[in-house]
């Protein structure tokens, strides 16, 4: 999944919606399979130091990342692996990402979509 699962993403609506689907689906099947001792882990990293923004044709692909400490892909993999081995269901990497993912529940949706559009440079 991704931290994109927790808010709307104008200009990248299918991407954000698909991440919300993956997070919700993962939580549901984790519950369904727990009686069999099967765990499911949905990893929700925030921005990762890759060329995703360029590939997604964002106007300013690394603009919102320049002042953020973003992890390398290997760091995200290691975090996700540790969480999976502990049987965690939904994990968000990074303190700021956890804060934002929870904060968005308290922001009016109209404000949230406007803010999200500015952050992703749409």
The first five atom37 places (N, CA, C, CB, O) and aatype in JSON, in Angstrom:
{
  "aatype": [20, 20, 20, 20, 20, 20, 20, 20, 20, 20, 20, 20, 20, 20, 20, 20, 20, 20, 20, 20, 20, 20, 20, 20, 20, 20, 20, 20, 20, 20, 20, 20, 20, 20, 20, 20, 20, 20, 20, 20, 20, 20, 20, 20, 20, 20, 20, 20, 20, 20, 20, 20, 20, 20, 20, 20, 20, 20, 20, 20, 20, 20, 20, 20, 20, 20, 20, 20, 20, 20, 20, 20, 20, 20, 20, 20, 20, 20, 20, 20, 20, 20, 20, 20, 20, 20, 20, 20, 20, 20, 20, 20, 20, 20, 20, 20, 20, 20, 20, 20, 20, 20, 20, 20, 20, 20, 20, 20, 20, 20, 20, 20, 20, 20, 20, 20, 20, 20, 20, 20, 20, 20],
  "atom_mask": [
    [1, 1, 1, 1, 1],
    [1, 1, 1, 1, 1],
    [1, 1, 1, 1, 1],
    [1, 1, 1, 1, 1],
    [1, 1, 1, 1, 1],
    [1, 1, 1, 1, 1],
    [1, 1, 1, 1, 1],
    [1, 1, 1, 1, 1],
    [1, 1, 1, 1, 1],
    [1, 1, 1, 1, 1],
    [1, 1, 1, 1, 1],
    [1, 1, 1, 1, 1],
    [1, 1, 1, 1, 1],
    [1, 1, 1, 1, 1],
    [1, 1, 1, 1, 1],
    [1, 1, 1, 1, 1],
    [1, 1, 1, 1, 1],
    [1, 1, 1, 1, 1],
    [1, 1, 1, 1, 1],
    [1, 1, 1, 1, 1],
    [1, 1, 1, 1, 1],
    [1, 1, 1, 1, 1],
    [1, 1, 1, 1, 1],
    [1, 1, 1, 1, 1],
    [1, 1, 1, 1, 1],
    [1, 1, 1, 1, 1],
    [1, 1, 1, 1, 1],
    [1, 1, 1, 1, 1],
    [1, 1, 1, 1, 1],
    [1, 1, 1, 1, 1],
    [1, 1, 1, 1, 1],
    [1, 1, 1, 1, 1],
    [1, 1, 1, 1, 1],
    [1, 1, 1, 1, 1],
    [1, 1, 1, 1, 1],
    [1, 1, 1, 1, 1],
    [1, 1, 1, 1, 1],
    [1, 1, 1, 1, 1],
    [1, 1, 1, 1, 1],
    [1, 1, 1, 1, 1],
    [1, 1, 1, 1, 1],
    [1, 1, 1, 1, 1],
    [1, 1, 1, 1, 1],
    [1, 1, 1, 1, 1],
    [1, 1, 1, 1, 1],
    [1, 1, 1, 1, 1],
    [1, 1, 1, 1, 1],
    [1, 1, 1, 1, 1],
    [1, 1, 1, 1, 1],
    [1, 1, 1, 1, 1],
    [1, 1, 1, 1, 1],
    [1, 1, 1, 1, 1],
    [1, 1, 1, 1, 1],
    [1, 1, 1, 1, 1],
    [1, 1, 1, 1, 1],
    [1, 1, 1, 1, 1],
    [1, 1, 1, 1, 1],
    [1, 1, 1, 1, 1],
    [1, 1, 1, 1, 1],
    [1, 1, 1, 1, 1],
    [1, 1, 1, 1, 1],
    [1, 1, 1, 1, 1],
    [1, 1, 1, 1, 1],
    [1, 1, 1, 1, 1],
    [1, 1, 1, 1, 1],
    [1, 1, 1, 1, 1],
    [1, 1, 1, 1, 1],
    [1, 1, 1, 1, 1],
    [1, 1, 1, 1, 1],
    [1, 1, 1, 1, 1],
    [1, 1, 1, 1, 1],
    [1, 1, 1, 1, 1],
    [1, 1, 1, 1, 1],
    [1, 1, 1, 1, 1],
    [1, 1, 1, 1, 1],
    [1, 1, 1, 1, 1],
    [1, 1, 1, 1, 1],
    [1, 1, 1, 1, 1],
    [1, 1, 1, 1, 1],
    [1, 1, 1, 1, 1],
    [1, 1, 1, 1, 1],
    [1, 1, 1, 1, 1],
    [1, 1, 1, 1, 1],
    [1, 1, 1, 1, 1],
    [1, 1, 1, 1, 1],
    [1, 1, 1, 1, 1],
    [1, 1, 1, 1, 1],
    [1, 1, 1, 1, 1],
    [1, 1, 1, 1, 1],
    [1, 1, 1, 1, 1],
    [1, 1, 1, 1, 1],
    [1, 1, 1, 1, 1],
    [1, 1, 1, 1, 1],
    [1, 1, 1, 1, 1],
    [1, 1, 1, 1, 1],
    [1, 1, 1, 1, 1],
    [1, 1, 1, 1, 1],
    [1, 1, 1, 1, 1],
    [1, 1, 1, 1, 1],
    [1, 1, 1, 1, 1],
    [1, 1, 1, 1, 1],
    [1, 1, 1, 1, 1],
    [1, 1, 1, 1, 1],
    [1, 1, 1, 1, 1],
    [1, 1, 1, 1, 1],
    [1, 1, 1, 1, 1],
    [1, 1, 1, 1, 1],
    [1, 1, 1, 1, 1],
    [1, 1, 1, 1, 1],
    [1, 1, 1, 1, 1],
    [1, 1, 1, 1, 1],
    [1, 1, 1, 1, 1],
    [1, 1, 1, 1, 1],
    [1, 1, 1, 1, 1],
    [1, 1, 1, 1, 1],
    [1, 1, 1, 1, 1],
    [1, 1, 1, 1, 1],
    [1, 1, 1, 1, 1],
    [1, 1, 1, 1, 1],
    [1, 1, 1, 1, 1],
    [1, 1, 1, 1, 1],
    [1, 1, 1, 1, 1]
  ],
  "atom_positions": [
    [[0.87, -1.18, 0.0], [0.0, 0.0, 0.0], [0.91, 1.23, 0.0], [-0.98, 0.0, 1.24], [1.98, 1.21, -0.6]],
    [[0.49, 2.28, 0.65], [1.24, 3.53, 0.68], [0.52, 4.48, 1.62], [1.38, 4.15, -0.75], [-0.64, 4.26, 1.96]],
    [[1.2, 5.54, 2.05], [0.5, 6.56, 2.83], [-0.52, 7.27, 1.95], [1.5, 7.58, 3.43], [-1.38, 7.99, 2.47]],
    [[-0.45, 7.08, 0.64], [-1.48, 7.61, -0.27], [-2.84, 6.99, 0.03], [-1.08, 7.35, -1.74], [-3.87, 7.53, -0.39]],
    [[-2.86, 5.88, 0.74], [-4.12, 5.21, 1.08], [-5.0, 6.03, 2.01], [-3.82, 3.87, 1.72], [-6.19, 5.74, 2.15]],
    [[-4.44, 7.03, 2.65], [-5.16, 7.74, 3.72], [-5.73, 9.09, 3.32], [-4.25, 7.93, 4.87], [-6.33, 9.78, 4.15]],
    [[-5.55, 9.5, 2.05], [-6.11, 10.77, 1.61], [-6.37, 10.72, 0.11], [-5.17, 11.94, 1.95], [-5.83, 9.86, -0.58]],
    [[-7.2, 11.66, -0.41], [-7.44, 11.7, -1.85], [-6.22, 12.29, -2.56], [-8.7, 12.53, -2.16], [-5.43, 13.0, -1.95]],
    [[-6.07, 11.99, -3.83], [-4.92, 12.49, -4.58], [-5.3, 12.99, -5.96], [-3.89, 11.41, -4.71], [-5.2, 12.25, -6.93]],
    [[-5.73, 14.26, -6.05], [-6.1, 14.79, -7.37], [-4.93, 14.72, -8.35], [-6.6, 16.22, -7.24], [-3.79, 15.01, -7.99]],
    [[-5.24, 14.35, -9.57], [-4.21, 14.19, -10.57], [-3.61, 12.8, -10.57], [-3.13, 15.21, -10.36], [-2.98, 12.38, -11.55]],
    [[-3.8, 12.08, -9.48], [-3.3, 10.71, -9.34], [-4.37, 9.87, -8.65], [-1.94, 10.67, -8.54], [-4.06, 9.0, -7.83]],
    [[-5.63, 10.14, -8.99], [-6.75, 9.56, -8.26], [-6.78, 8.03, -8.28], [-8.04, 10.07, -8.82], [-7.08, 7.41, -7.27]],
    [[-6.47, 7.43, -9.41], [-6.48, 5.96, -9.48], [-5.39, 5.38, -8.6], [-6.3, 5.48, -10.94], [-5.6, 4.38, -7.92]],
    [[-4.22, 6.01, -8.59], [-3.11, 5.55, -7.74], [-3.51, 5.61, -6.27], [-1.84, 6.41, -7.99], [-3.36, 4.63, -5.54]],
    [[-4.02, 6.75, -5.82], [-4.4, 6.91, -4.42], [-5.52, 5.95, -4.05], [-4.82, 8.36, -4.13], [-5.48, 5.33, -2.98]],
    [[-6.52, 5.82, -4.91], [-7.64, 4.92, -4.63], [-7.18, 3.47, -4.57], [-8.73, 5.07, -5.69], [-7.66, 2.7, -3.74]],
    [[-6.25, 3.09, -5.45], [-5.77, 1.71, -5.43], [-5.0, 1.42, -4.15], [-4.87, 1.43, -6.65], [-5.05, 0.29, -3.65]],
    [[-4.31, 2.4, -3.61], [-3.58, 2.21, -2.35], [-4.56, 2.06, -1.19], [-2.62, 3.39, -2.09], [-4.32, 1.28, -0.28]],
    [[-5.66, 2.81, -1.23], [-6.7, 2.67, -0.19], [-7.32, 1.28, -0.27], [-7.79, 3.76, -0.36], [-7.59, 0.65, 0.76]],
    [[-7.55, 0.8, -1.48], [-8.09, -0.54, -1.67], [-7.15, -1.6, -1.09], [-8.34, -0.82, -3.16], [-7.59, -2.49, -0.37]],
    [[-5.87, -1.5, -1.42], [-4.9, -2.49, -0.94], [-4.84, -2.5, 0.58], [-3.5, -2.19, -1.53], [-4.79, -3.57, 1.19]],
    [[-4.84, -1.32, 1.2], [-4.79, -1.25, 2.67], [-6.03, -1.88, 3.29], [-4.66, 0.22, 3.13], [-5.93, -2.68, 4.22]],
    [[-7.2, -1.54, 2.77], [-8.45, -2.07, 3.31], [-8.56, -3.58, 3.07], [-9.65, -1.36, 2.68], [-8.93, -4.33, 3.97]],
    [[-8.24, -4.01, 1.87], [-8.28, -5.44, 1.53], [-7.32, -6.23, 2.42], [-7.92, -5.65, 0.05], [-7.67, -7.31, 2.9]],
    [[-6.13, -5.7, 2.63], [-5.13, -6.38, 3.47], [-5.62, -6.55, 4.89], [-3.81, -5.61, 3.46], [-5.44, -7.6, 5.5]],
    [[-6.25, -5.51, 5.43], [-6.77, -5.59, 6.79], [-7.89, -6.63, 6.88], [-7.29, -4.22, 7.26], [-7.97, -7.39, 7.84]],
    [[-8.75, -6.67, 5.87], [-9.86, -7.61, 5.87], [-9.38, -9.06, 5.77], [-10.82, -7.31, 4.73], [-9.83, -9.92, 6.53]],
    [[-8.47, -9.33, 4.84], [-8.02, -10.72, 4.72], [-7.14, -11.13, 5.9], [-7.27, -10.93, 3.41], [-7.07, -12.31, 6.24]],
    [[-6.45, -10.17, 6.51], [-5.68, -10.49, 7.71], [-6.62, -11.0, 8.81], [-4.87, -9.25, 8.21], [-6.31, -11.96, 9.51]],
    [[-7.76, -10.34, 8.93], [-8.75, -10.76, 9.93], [-9.31, -12.14, 9.57], [-9.89, -9.72, 10.03], [-9.44, -13.01, 10.44]],
    [[-9.64, -12.33, 8.31], [-10.23, -13.6, 7.87], [-9.28, -14.78, 8.07], [-10.63, -13.51, 6.41], [-9.71, -15.88, 8.41]],
    [[-7.99, -14.56, 7.84], [-7.01, -15.64, 7.88], [-6.35, -15.85, 9.24], [-5.95, -15.39, 6.88], [-5.59, -16.81, 9.41]],
    [[-6.63, -14.98, 10.21], [-5.96, -15.11, 11.5], [-6.26, -16.45, 12.17], [-6.36, -13.98, 12.43], [-5.43, -16.98, 12.9]],
    [[-7.45, -17.0, 11.93], [-7.8, -18.28, 12.56], [-6.96, -19.44, 12.02], [-9.28, -18.58, 12.34], [-6.92, -20.51, 12.62]],
    [[-6.29, -19.22, 10.89], [-5.41, -20.24, 10.3], [-3.94, -19.98, 10.62], [-5.61, -20.3, 8.8], [-3.07, -20.72, 10.17]],
    [[-3.68, -18.93, 11.38], [-2.3, -18.59, 11.71], [-1.56, -17.9, 10.58], [-1.56, -19.83, 12.11], [-0.33, -17.83, 10.58]],
    [[-2.32, -17.39, 9.61], [-1.72, -16.68, 8.47], [-1.79, -15.18, 8.74], [-2.45, -17.04, 7.13], [-2.84, -14.66, 9.11]],
    [[-0.66, -14.51, 8.56], [-0.65, -13.06, 8.74], [-0.52, -12.37, 7.38], [0.51, -12.64, 9.67], [0.01, -12.94, 6.42]],
    [[-1.0, -11.16, 7.33], [-0.92, -10.32, 6.14], [-0.38, -8.97, 6.6], [-2.32, -10.17, 5.41], [-0.85, -8.42, 7.59]],
    [[0.6, -8.46, 5.89], [1.17, -7.16, 6.23], [1.05, -6.21, 5.05], [2.65, -7.31, 6.66], [1.53, -6.51, 3.96]],
    [[0.41, -5.07, 5.28], [0.35, -4.01, 4.27], [1.35, -2.94, 4.7], [-1.11, -3.41, 4.12], [1.21, -2.34, 5.76]],
    [[2.34, -2.72, 3.88], [3.38, -1.72, 4.15], [2.98, -0.4, 3.5], [4.77, -2.2, 3.62], [2.71, -0.34, 2.3]],
    [[2.93, 0.64, 4.31], [2.54, 1.97, 3.83], [3.69, 2.95, 4.02], [1.28, 2.47, 4.56], [3.71, 3.7, 4.99]],
    [[4.65, 2.94, 3.11], [5.71, 3.94, 3.22], [5.2, 5.27, 2.69], [6.98, 3.49, 2.45], [4.24, 5.32, 1.93]],
    [[5.84, 6.31, 3.09], [5.58, 7.61, 2.48], [6.47, 7.72, 1.27], [5.84, 8.79, 3.49], [6.77, 6.72, 0.61]],
    [[6.91, 8.93, 0.96], [7.82, 9.09, -0.17], [9.1, 8.28, 0.03], [8.16, 10.57, -0.37], [9.65, 8.22, 1.13]],
    [[9.56, 7.67, -1.03], [10.79, 6.88, -1.03], [11.69, 7.5, -2.09], [10.51, 5.34, -1.32], [11.21, 7.96, -3.13]],
    [[12.98, 7.51, -1.84], [13.93, 8.14, -2.76], [14.06, 7.29, -4.04], [15.32, 8.32, -2.08], [14.95, 6.44, -4.15]],
    [[13.16, 7.56, -4.99], [13.17, 6.88, -6.29], [12.86, 7.91, -7.37], [12.13, 5.7, -6.33], [12.78, 9.11, -7.09]],
    [[12.7, 7.46, -8.59], [12.32, 8.34, -9.69], [10.82, 8.28, -9.98], [13.1, 7.98, -10.95], [10.39, 8.58, -11.1]],
    [[10.02, 7.89, -8.99], [8.58, 7.75, -9.18], [7.94, 9.04, -9.69], [7.92, 7.33, -7.87], [7.13, 9.0, -10.62]],
    [[8.28, 10.17, -9.1], [7.68, 11.45, -9.5], [7.91, 11.77, -10.95], [8.22, 12.56, -8.65], [7.04, 12.33, -11.62]],
    [[9.08, 11.44, -11.44], [9.4, 11.68, -12.85], [8.55, 10.75, -13.73], [10.92, 11.46, -13.12], [7.97, 11.18, -14.72]],
    [[8.49, 9.47, -13.35], [7.7, 8.5, -14.11], [6.22, 8.84, -14.1], [7.92, 7.09, -13.55], [5.51, 8.59, -15.08]],
    [[5.73, 9.42, -12.99], [4.32, 9.78, -12.86], [4.01, 11.13, -13.51], [3.91, 9.82, -11.4], [2.87, 11.58, -13.51]],
    [[5.04, 11.77, -14.06], [4.91, 13.06, -14.74], [4.36, 14.15, -13.85], [4.02, 12.91, -15.95], [3.57, 14.98, -14.28]],
    [[4.79, 14.15, -12.58], [4.41, 15.22, -11.66], [5.13, 16.49, -12.1], [4.76, 14.84, -10.17], [6.25, 16.44, -12.59]],
    [[4.47, 17.64, -11.91], [5.05, 18.91, -12.35], [6.38, 19.19, -11.67], [4.09, 20.04, -12.07], [7.34, 19.61, -12.32]],
    [[6.45, 18.98, -10.38], [7.67, 19.19, -9.61], [7.95, 17.9, -8.85], [7.54, 20.42, -8.62], [7.7, 17.83, -7.65]],
    [[8.46, 16.88, -9.53], [8.5, 15.53, -8.96], [9.22, 15.38, -7.64], [9.12, 14.64, -9.92], [8.84, 14.52, -6.83]],
    [[10.22, 16.16, -7.38], [10.92, 16.02, -6.11], [10.79, 17.26, -5.24], [12.39, 15.71, -6.35], [11.49, 17.39, -4.24]],
    [[9.9, 18.16, -5.61], [9.73, 19.41, -4.89], [9.37, 19.23, -3.43], [8.68, 20.23, -5.54], [9.97, 19.87, -2.56]],
    [[8.41, 18.37, -3.13], [8.0, 18.19, -1.75], [8.93, 17.27, -0.98], [6.6, 17.64, -1.69], [8.77, 17.09, 0.23]],
    [[9.92, 16.69, -1.66], [10.87, 15.8, -0.99], [12.16, 16.5, -0.58], [11.2, 14.65, -1.89], [12.89, 15.99, 0.26]],
    [[12.44, 17.65, -1.17], [13.76, 18.24, -0.99], [14.13, 18.51, 0.46], [13.85, 19.52, -1.77], [15.3, 18.42, 0.82]],
    [[13.16, 18.84, 1.3], [13.46, 19.11, 2.71], [13.12, 17.94, 3.62], [12.7, 20.34, 3.16], [13.24, 18.05, 4.84]],
    [[12.7, 16.84, 3.04], [12.33, 15.66, 3.82], [13.43, 14.61, 3.76], [11.01, 15.06, 3.32], [14.07, 14.41, 2.73]],
    [[13.63, 13.94, 4.89], [14.54, 12.79, 4.88], [13.71, 11.61, 4.39], [15.19, 12.52, 6.32], [12.85, 11.1, 5.1]],
    [[13.99, 11.18, 3.18], [13.23, 10.07, 2.62], [14.12, 8.82, 2.58], [12.72, 10.42, 1.19], [15.3, 8.91, 2.27]],
    [[13.53, 7.68, 2.89], [14.34, 6.45, 2.93], [14.65, 5.92, 1.54], [13.61, 5.38, 3.73], [13.96, 6.22, 0.56]],
    [[15.69, 5.15, 1.47], [16.03, 4.43, 0.25], [15.16, 3.18, 0.16], [17.56, 4.05, 0.22], [14.66, 2.71, 1.18]],
    [[14.96, 2.63, -1.03], [14.12, 1.44, -1.17], [14.53, 0.29, -0.24], [14.16, 0.96, -2.59], [13.66, -0.38, 0.32]],
    [[15.81, 0.05, -0.07], [16.27, -1.03, 0.8], [15.86, -0.83, 2.25], [17.76, -1.16, 0.72], [15.59, -1.8, 2.96]],
    [[15.83, 0.42, 2.7], [15.4, 0.71, 4.07], [13.92, 0.4, 4.25], [15.68, 2.19, 4.43], [13.5, -0.11, 5.29]],
    [[13.13, 0.71, 3.23], [11.69, 0.42, 3.27], [11.47, -1.09, 3.3], [10.97, 1.05, 2.05], [10.64, -1.59, 4.06]],
    [[12.2, -1.81, 2.48], [12.09, -3.28, 2.45], [12.43, -3.87, 3.81], [13.02, -3.87, 1.36], [11.71, -4.74, 4.3]],
    [[13.51, -3.41, 4.42], [13.93, -3.93, 5.73], [12.87, -3.65, 6.79], [15.27, -3.31, 6.17], [12.56, -4.52, 7.61]],
    [[12.29, -2.45, 6.78], [11.23, -2.09, 7.72], [10.02, -3.01, 7.52], [10.82, -0.61, 7.55], [9.48, -3.54, 8.49]],
    [[9.62, -3.18, 6.27], [8.47, -4.03, 5.97], [8.7, -5.48, 6.35], [8.13, -3.94, 4.51], [7.79, -6.14, 6.86]],
    [[9.89, -5.97, 6.11], [10.21, -7.36, 6.45], [10.13, -7.58, 7.97], [11.62, -7.73, 5.94], [9.56, -8.57, 8.43]],
    [[10.71, -6.65, 8.73], [10.64, -6.77, 10.2], [9.19, -6.76, 10.68], [11.44, -5.62, 10.88], [8.83, -7.54, 11.56]],
    [[8.37, -5.88, 10.11], [6.96, -5.81, 10.5], [6.23, -7.1, 10.15], [6.28, -4.61, 9.81], [5.42, -7.6, 10.93]],
    [[6.52, -7.64, 8.97], [5.9, -8.89, 8.55], [6.28, -10.03, 9.49], [6.31, -9.24, 7.1], [5.43, -10.84, 9.87]],
    [[7.54, -10.09, 9.87], [8.01, -11.16, 10.76], [7.38, -11.04, 12.15], [9.53, -11.12, 10.87], [7.29, -12.04, 12.87]],
    [[6.95, -9.84, 12.53], [6.27, -9.63, 13.82], [4.76, -9.85, 13.7], [6.56, -8.23, 14.35], [4.05, -9.78, 14.7]],
    [[4.27, -10.1, 12.49], [2.84, -10.34, 12.29], [2.0, -9.08, 12.28], [2.34, -11.24, 13.34], [0.79, -9.15, 12.49]],
    [[2.6, -7.93, 12.03], [1.85, -6.67, 12.0], [0.98, -6.63, 10.74], [2.82, -5.43, 12.03], [1.36, -7.18, 9.7]],
    [[-0.17, -5.99, 10.84], [-1.1, -5.95, 9.71], [-0.93, -4.71, 8.84], [-2.52, -6.0, 10.22], [-0.76, -4.85, 7.62]],
    [[-0.95, -3.53, 9.41], [-0.83, -2.29, 8.65], [0.27, -1.48, 9.29], [-2.18, -1.49, 8.61], [0.16, -1.08, 10.45]],
    [[1.34, -1.23, 8.56], [2.48, -0.51, 9.12], [2.82, 0.7, 8.27], [3.69, -1.43, 9.25], [2.81, 0.65, 7.04]],
    [[3.12, 1.79, 8.95], [3.48, 3.04, 8.3], [4.9, 3.36, 8.73], [2.5, 4.21, 8.68], [5.21, 3.42, 9.92]],
    [[5.76, 3.56, 7.75], [7.17, 3.83, 8.06], [7.38, 5.31, 8.31], [8.08, 3.34, 6.92], [6.95, 6.16, 7.53]],
    [[8.06, 5.62, 9.4], [8.45, 7.0, 9.7], [7.46, 7.73, 10.58], [8.63, 7.76, 8.43], [6.25, 7.64, 10.39]],
    [[7.99, 8.45, 11.56], [7.16, 9.18, 12.5], [6.28, 10.23, 11.85], [8.02, 9.84, 13.52], [5.1, 10.34, 12.18]],
    [[6.84, 11.0, 10.92], [6.05, 12.03, 10.24], [4.94, 11.4, 9.42], [6.95, 12.89, 9.34], [3.82, 11.91, 9.4]],
    [[5.23, 10.31, 8.75], [4.2, 9.62, 7.96], [3.08, 9.1, 8.84], [4.82, 8.46, 7.17], [1.91, 9.21, 8.48]],
    [[3.42, 8.54, 10.0], [2.4, 8.06, 10.94], [1.54, 9.22, 11.42], [3.05, 7.35, 12.14], [0.31, 9.1, 11.5]],
    [[2.19, 10.33, 11.75], [1.47, 11.51, 12.22], [0.49, 12.0, 11.16], [2.46, 12.63, 12.59], [-0.69, 12.22, 11.46]],
    [[0.96, 12.16, 9.94], [0.11, 12.67, 8.86], [-1.02, 11.7, 8.54], [0.95, 12.93, 7.59], [-2.16, 12.12, 8.34]],
    [[-0.73, 10.4, 8.5], [-1.77, 9.41, 8.2], [-2.89, 9.45, 9.22], [-1.16, 8.01, 8.15], [-4.05, 9.19, 8.89]],
    [[-2.56, 9.77, 10.46], [-3.6, 9.87, 11.49], [-4.24, 11.25, 11.52], [-3.02, 9.55, 12.85], [-5.43, 11.38, 11.82]],
    [[-3.47, 12.29, 11.22], [-3.98, 13.65, 11.24], [-5.08, 13.86, 10.2], [-2.85, 14.64, 11.0], [-6.05, 14.57, 10.45]],
    [[-4.93, 13.25, 9.03], [-5.89, 13.49, 7.95], [-7.31, 13.09, 8.32], [-5.45, 12.75, 6.71], [-8.26, 13.54, 7.67]],
    [[-7.48, 12.26, 9.31], [-8.83, 11.88, 9.74], [-9.58, 13.04, 10.38], [-8.76, 10.73, 10.73], [-10.8, 13.01, 10.47]],
    [[-8.84, 14.06, 10.82], [-9.44, 15.18, 11.53], [-9.54, 16.45, 10.68], [-8.66, 15.47, 12.77], [-10.02, 17.48, 11.17]],
    [[-9.1, 16.39, 9.44], [-9.13, 17.55, 8.55], [-10.35, 17.43, 7.65], [-7.81, 17.65, 7.7], [-10.6, 16.37, 7.09]],
    [[-11.14, 18.52, 7.5], [-12.28, 18.45, 6.58], [-11.83, 18.01, 5.18], [-12.99, 19.82, 6.5], [-10.79, 18.46, 4.69]],
    [[-12.6, 17.14, 4.56], [-12.21, 16.56, 3.27], [-11.93, 17.61, 2.2], [-13.3, 15.61, 2.78], [-11.02, 17.45, 1.39]],
    [[-12.71, 18.7, 2.19], [-12.5, 19.75, 1.2], [-11.12, 20.37, 1.36], [-13.59, 20.83, 1.31], [-10.44, 20.64, 0.37]],
    [[-10.7, 20.6, 2.6], [-9.37, 21.16, 2.86], [-8.3, 20.13, 2.49], [-9.22, 21.57, 4.35], [-7.26, 20.46, 1.92]],
    [[-8.58, 18.89, 2.84], [-7.6, 17.82, 2.62], [-7.29, 17.64, 1.13], [-8.11, 16.51, 3.21], [-6.13, 17.46, 0.76]],
    [[-8.32, 17.67, 0.3], [-8.08, 17.47, -1.13], [-7.3, 18.65, -1.71], [-9.41, 17.29, -1.88], [-6.47, 18.47, -2.6]],
    [[-7.57, 19.86, -1.22], [-6.83, 21.04, -1.68], [-5.37, 20.95, -1.25], [-7.46, 22.34, -1.13], [-4.47, 21.21, -2.05]],
    [[-5.14, 20.58, -0.01], [-3.78, 20.43, 0.5], [-3.04, 19.32, -0.25], [-3.8, 20.13, 2.0], [-1.87, 19.48, -0.62]],
    [[-3.71, 18.21, -0.46], [-3.1, 17.09, -1.18], [-2.7, 17.51, -2.59], [-4.07, 15.9, -1.23], [-1.63, 17.13, -3.07]],
    [[-3.55, 18.27, -3.26], [-3.24, 18.74, -4.62], [-1.98, 19.61, -4.62], [-4.42, 19.53, -5.2], [-1.17, 19.52, -5.54]],
    [[-1.84, 20.45, -3.6], [-0.65, 21.31, -3.52], [0.61, 20.49, -3.25], [-0.83, 22.37, -2.42], [1.66, 20.75, -3.84]],
    [[0.5, 19.52, -2.38], [1.66, 18.7, -2.02], [2.16, 17.89, -3.21], [1.32, 17.77, -0.86], [3.37, 17.77, -3.42]],
    [[1.24, 17.35, -4.0], [1.68, 16.54, -5.14], [1.84, 17.38, -6.41], [0.68, 15.42, -5.4], [2.03, 16.84, -7.5]],
    [[1.77, 18.7, -6.25], [2.03, 19.64, -7.36], [1.09, 19.44, -8.53], [3.45, 19.51, -7.83], [1.52, 19.45, -9.68]],
    [[-0.19, 19.27, -8.24], [-1.14, 19.09, -9.32], [-1.87, 20.37, -9.59], [-2.12, 17.98, -9.01], [-2.72, 20.43, -10.47]]
  ]
}
